Amino acid sequence: MLSMEWEAVIGLELHVQLLTASKLFSADPAHFTTEPNTHISAISLAHPGTLPRLNRKAIEQAVKLGLACHAQITRINYFDRKNYFYPDLPRGYQITQHHTPICRGGYLTFYLENNAQFISKQIRIHHMHLEEDAGKLLHSARCSWVDFNRAGVPLLEIVTEPELHSPEEAAACLTALRRLVRYLGVSDGNMEEGSLRCDVNVSVRPAGARTLGTKVEIKNLNSIRFVRRALEYEIHRQINELKQGIPVTQHTRGYDEQNNLTYPQRQKEMAHDYRYFPEPDLVPFVISDEMLEAIRQQMPPLQESLMDHYQHQLGLGFSEAWQLTETPAIVQFFTDTLHLLSPQAARTVANWLLGPIRAYVHSHHLPEPVGKLTPAQMAELIQLIEHGTISFTAAAQQLLPTLLEGSSASPAQLITRLGLHERPDTREIEACVDEILLSMPDKIKQYRSGKKGLLSFFVGEVMKKTRGKANPQLIHELIRERLK
């Protein structure tokens, strides 16, 4: 918990690996692999005489994320050389955008929990720029190796304004970005594979002060949990130093997750240290009106507007709205199903999607979030339950799996084929209830002594005996009447 006497000021530098088949300036594969130095060529290794060639898909992915963040798209772009030496940088410099970042401004919406309520907040974005990734160093006690698989992979670096004030806000912001890039399909967002990495700039100042303190950068945090923990440690470290009269110096630190502490790495370089100049081997590229409009047309509805609609127009809770906007496929299925029913059915459709459908898809590892179920089948199934043709239990346990696995039959046809019509004969159900209760005198005694939770157990036993064809509400009423 941050002391009331101090305020933290946090900005993020986020590196998003764009989801492309090939690297930013070569045809080498860009996807993750554990086999070192297998996704390389003379071009990505910068052999003499080789020249870079820009990947159009990377530009489209960057623009798509920029539009989703309400940023201004730079129309005339060029690349720069950022000169520095590091063993995993094949060229001896990095091709990046320093003077013309592809996106400027905009904001990212994130959500913060406060007393069981979720508050919508925004952080402004300073800019986004394209650049190539470096390789990766692998160390042992005796020597170091260089894996160049990642060298040249397209990155979009997102630099936010310093507007966050707690580790919780930073974690929530990073969560929102990872969710957004996955939703748009611009990155897989897998932090453990390096597809999304985070550097944080943090300073502290007395509460109420307007002047920013001296910032410290923590590099290469590869999980949301580590971002939170590193910030907690670093904020307290800076406060303790200032209390002792020790000035904070601007420098770069790493994070030791095993010991949960940050440690100094080097003094922070300034822009002039990199000797930026325009990349002579790449011509400027232009984002035309036609290209911009084509990208807009490919984008799904924005999550933030959908969540607002689901909560305030359809009456769903935050958790339901959050989960329903996880992927464009779920959004489309939910929307199409409601068109066949009515807005009043929103909660019923949501309960199906987030309950039995999600459970079956996850447990059976289906590749699609709704399997092969169609909106028409979902709408018909809901209507059949409402009309009393089939019970919810029978529909969820016996009918739904068949539909999710790809049956082209309608729910009504499957009900007839599988003999799942709900039995209207109350006398037969009463006989089943009496039989079950007579066989469990000990359970009945426990129920009457106060274990009211056994009521659901009795209902479940009767449902088993009727193979899910009886109405659960009717069973519930019959059992309660007999156990008075």
C-alpha positions, 0 to 999 in steps of 0.5 A, spaced: 500 500 500 502 506 497 504 511 503 499 517 503 505 522 503 507 520 497 505 519 490 507 514 484 507 516 477 508 511 472 508 510 464 509 504 460 513 502 454 510 496 451 513 492 445 507 488 441 510 483 437 505 483 431 502 477 428 505 476 421 507 470 417 514 473 416 519 478 419 519 485 418 524 486 413 525 479 410 521 473 409 524 469 415 518 466 419 516 470 425 513 465 429 515 463 436 520 456 436 524 453 441 529 451 436 535 456 436 537 459 430 532 456 425 528 462 423 534 466 420 537 467 413 543 472 410 538 478 410 536 477 418 543 476 419 545 482 415 550 479 411 554 484 407 550 486 400 543 484 403 537 489 403 531 490 407 524 489 404 518 492 408 512 487 410 506 490 408 502 486 413 506 489 419 504 496 417 496 494 417 497 490 424 500 497 427 494 501 423 489 497 426 491 497 433 492 505 432 485 506 430 482 501 436 486 506 440 483 512 437 490 514 435 492 519 429 495 515 423 501 518 420 500 518 413 508 519 410 512 514 414 520 513 414 525 509 418 531 511 422 537 507 424 538 507 432 545 506 433 548 501 438 552 495 439 549 489 442 551 482 441 544 480 439 543 485 434 546 483 427 546 489 424 550 493 429 544 498 429 536 497 429 531 499 424 526 503 427 521 509 427 524 515 431 522 521 427 515 519 424 512 514 429 506 510 425 501 512 430 500 519 435 496 520 440 490 516 442 488 512 449 487 505 452 481 504 456 482 499 462 478 497 468 480 498 475 476 494 481 474 498 487 470 495 492 467 490 488 465 495 482 469 496 476 471 503 474 473 505 467 479 509 466 483 511 460 491 512 459 493 517 454 498 514 448 504 518 446 505 514 440 506 508 437 512 506 432 514 500 428 521 497 429 525 490 428 526 486 434 533 484 436 535 476 438 536 473 444 542 472 449 542 465 452 547 464 458 550 459 462 556 459 467 561 458 462 559 462 456 553 465 452 550 463 446 546 468 441 539 465 438 537 470 432 530 467 431 527 473 434 532 478 430 527 482 425 521 480 428 516 486 427 514 490 433 510 495 435 512 499 441 507 503 445 509 509 449 504 511 454 503 518 458 506 518 465 498 517 468 498 511 472 499 512 480 499 505 482 502 498 481 494 495 480 493 501 475 499 498 471 497 491 471 490 493 469 492 497 463 497 491 461 491 486 462 487 491 457 492 491 452 493 484 452 486 483 451 485 488 445 491 485 441 488 478 442 481 481 440 484 485 434 488 479 432 494 483 431 498 479 436 498 473 440 500 477 447 503 471 450 508 474 455 512 468 456 514 467 449 516 474 448 510 477 444 508 482 449 513 485 453 513 491 458 518 496 460 516 501 466 518 508 468 516 510 475 518 516 479 515 518 486 514 525 489 510 528 495 503 527 495 500 534 492 506 536 488 506 538 481 513 537 479 515 530 476 520 526 480 526 523 477 524 516 473 527 510 473 526 504 468 525 497 469 526 493 463 523 487 460 518 485 465 514 478 462 508 477 466 503 482 469 504 479 476 512 481 475 510 488 473 506 489 479 511 486 484 517 490 480 513 496 481 511 495 488 518 494 490 521 500 486 516 505 489 518 503 496 525 503 494 525 510 491 521 512 497 526 510 502 532 513 499 528 520 498 526 519 506 534 518 507 536 524 503 539 520 497 537 523 491 534 518 485 538 518 479 535 516 472 538 509 470 535 502 468 534 497 472 532 489 471 527 485 476 529 479 479 523 475 480 526 470 484 528 475 490 523 480 488 527 486 487 530 490 482 537 491 481 541 497 477 543 495 470 546 501 466 545 509 466 539 511 461 541 513 454 539 519 451 536 520 444 543 523 442 547 517 444 543 513 439 545 518 433 539 517 429 538 518 422 534 516 416 535 509 414 538 509 407 536 502 405 528 503 405 524 508 402 518 512 405 512 508 405 505 512 405 498 510 408 493 512 403 486 513 404 484 507 400 488 503 405 486 506 411 479 505 409 480 498 407 483 496 414 477 500 418 472 495 414 476 489 417 476 491 424 471 488 429 466 492 433 471 496 439 470 492 445 469 498 450 463 500 446 460 493 446 461 493 453 458 499 454 452 497 450 451 490 453 451 493 460 447 499 459 442 497 454 442 490 455 442 490 462 448 485 463 453 485 469 461 487 468 463 480 468 458 478 463 460 483 458 467 482 459 467 475 457 462 476 452 467 481 448 473 476 449 473 474 441 470 477 435 467 470 434 463 470 441 461 477 439 458 475 433 455 469 435 451 473 441 449 478 436 446 474 431 443 470 436 439 476 439 437 478 432 433 471 432 430 472 439 430 479 442 434 484 446 430 481 452 433 474 451 440 477 452 441 474 459 439 467 457 444 467 451 449 470 455 448 464 461 448 459 455 455 462 452 458 463 459 456 456 462 455 450 459 457 452 452 464 455 455 465 449 459 464 443 454 468 447 449 474 448 454 473 441 457 473 438 450 479 443 447 474 445 441 478 450 436 472 455 436 469 458 442 462 456 440 464 449 437 460 448 431 453 451 434 450 456 430 446 462 432 439 459 429 440 452 433 442 456 439 435 461 438 431 454 437 434 451 443 432 457 447 425 457 445 424 450 445 426 450 453 421 456 454 415 452 451 417 446 455 419 441 450 425 440 453 428 441 460 434 445 461 438 439 464 436 435 458 438 440 453 445 442 456 447 435 458 444 431 452 443 435 446 448 441 446 454 436 446 451 434 439 450 441 436 457 443 439 460 437 435 457 439 428 450 436 427 447 439 422 440 437 425 435 442 428 434 442 436 427 439 434 429 434 430 435 431 435 429 432 441 425 427 437 431 422 434 434 422 441 427 421 445 428 427 449 421 430 450 420 433 457 414 428 460 408 432 462 405 426 466 406 429 473 404 422 476 410 418 473 414 424 476 411 423 483 412 416 483 420 417 481 420 422 487 417 418 492 422 412 490 428 416 491 426 419 497 424 412 500 431 410 499 434 415 503 431 416 510 438 418 513 439 424 508 431 426 509 433 426 517 439 430 515 435 435 511 430 436 516 435 437 521 438 443 517 442 441 511 437 444 506 443 444 501 440 437 500 434 439 496 439 440 490 441 433 491 434 430 491 433 434 485 439 431 481 437 424 483 430 424 480 433 428 474 438 422 473 432 417 474 428 421 469 434 421 464 433 429 464 427 429 461 423 432 467 422 439 469 427 441 474 422 446 477 416 441 478 421 436 481 423 441 486 416 443 488 414 436 489 420 434 493 419 440 498 412 439 499 413 432 501 419 434 506 415 439 510 
